[in-house]
Amino acid sequence: MQCRESKNVVIITVNGRGDTAVLGLQQYNQMKSELELLRTLAEADEDVKSGRVASMQDSFDQVRASLLARKKFDV
């Protein structure tokens, strides 16, 4: 298929207008990962702007406590 070999997106048109885009699975997964990263960064930016921040040490302490609590229930 053309889009797999050339790594270009294939646009299918209906009545001369773009209707559907076909791309390789690797390209799709890459695009999906990049979009998720951008959403996460936008959320983080909003957190900073809204003052929802904590020190790195506090954050790690909280994660560590959460993991230890989860481990107790998994045994």
C-alpha positions in Angstrom: 0.0 0.0 0.0 1.2 3.5 -0.8 1.1 5.0 2.7 3.1 2.1 4.2 5.8 2.3 1.6 6.2 6.1 1.4 5.0 6.9 5.0 2.8 9.5 3.5 -0.8 9.9 4.5 -3.3 9.0 1.7 -6.3 11.3 1.5 -9.5 9.9 0.0 -11.8 12.5 -1.5 -15.5 12.6 -2.1 -16.7 15.1 -4.7 -13.3 16.7 -4.7 -13.1 17.3 -0.9 -11.0 15.5 1.6 -13.1 12.9 3.4 -10.9 10.2 4.9 -7.2 9.9 5.8 -5.4 6.6 5.6 -2.0 6.3 7.4 0.2 3.4 8.5 -0.3 1.9 11.9 3.2 3.0 13.1 2.3 6.6 12.1 -1.0 6.4 13.8 0.5 5.1 17.0 3.2 7.9 16.9 0.6 10.6 16.3 -1.6 9.2 19.2 1.4 9.2 21.5 2.3 12.7 20.6 -1.2 13.9 21.1 -1.4 12.3 24.6 1.9 14.0 25.5 0.6 17.4 24.3 -2.6 16.9 26.4 -0.5 16.0 29.5 1.8 19.0 29.0 -1.3 21.3 28.6 -2.7 19.9 31.9 0.6 20.4 33.6 0.8 24.0 32.3 -2.7 24.7 33.7 -1.7 23.2 37.0 1.3 25.5 37.2 -0.8 28.6 36.2 -3.4 27.7 38.8 -0.8 27.2 41.6 -1.4 23.4 41.9 2.2 22.5 42.4 4.2 20.6 45.1 7.8 20.1 45.7 9.5 17.2 44.0 10.3 15.6 47.4 6.6 15.8 48.5 5.5 14.3 45.2 7.9 11.4 45.5 6.9 10.8 49.1 3.3 10.7 48.2 3.9 8.2 45.3 6.1 6.1 47.5 3.4 5.9 50.2 0.8 5.1 47.6 2.9 2.2 46.3 3.6 0.8 49.7 -0.1 0.9 50.6 -0.9 -0.9 47.3 1.8 -3.5 48.0 0.2 -4.3 51.4 -3.1 -5.1 49.7 -1.5 -7.2 47.0 0.2 -9.7 49.4 
